[in-house]
Amino acid sequence: MRISSRGKYGVRAMFELAMHYGQGPIPLKVIAERQQISEHYLEQLMGTLRRAGLVNSMRGAQGGYELAFAPGEIKIGQIIRALEGPIAPVECVEDGVDPACERFEGCATRLLWERLRDSMTEVLDSTTLADLCEEAASR
């Protein structure tokens, strides 16, 4: 699975919000400038993250975006799933997908794809925004 710019930029935007958690909403323009992301593109990503319940938006002069939960409660896997969809290297190992492949039951490579999915899921679901903030602070 290759993470697209949606996932990469979305994680960067969420990281920015996490770094300033508790300081009130951050304007979209500020997030875009700090993370070097197109404001128009970022607006689309933040809409998706808002609908997923990961960010809150405030209107008005003091408006902007803020995390819906504390950074330690938001896992990177949640962000990636909201922006990219299921975490799976191939369709036949996506959760809840009926296997269309006639070789599904006896497929030796499916086991490889399942292990890859499971290891990606483990890393993404065991890493929080707080972890990224701590890592950034230690550099």
Secondary structure as UniProt FT lines:
FT   HELIX           5..19
FT   TURN            20..22
FT   HELIX           28..35
FT   HELIX           39..51
FT   TURN            52..53
FT   STRAND          55..58
FT   TURN            61..62
FT   STRAND          64..67
FT   HELIX           71..73
FT   HELIX           76..84
FT   HELIX           91..93
FT   TURN            95..96
FT   TURN            102..106
FT   HELIX           108..125
FT   HELIX           129..137
//
